[in-house]
């Protein structure tokens, strides 16, 4: 069983091929649901939330692990 962990906005940005600034704006506007890490300025989102955003806006997901050399 693979353990799922929440993504940083930078990781989410790479999956969607968007800039981290765009991800912060989406998060701050409420279009991307997640949470701030207590006691810090960092934000986290779930992979499911990133996939939801991608589906709603017809953004293809980029999986960097799938493109690594074999």
Secondary structure by P-SEA (a helix, b strand, c coil): cbbbbbbcaaaaaaaacccaaaaaaaaaaccbbbbccccccbbbbcaaaaaaaaaaabbbbbcccccccc
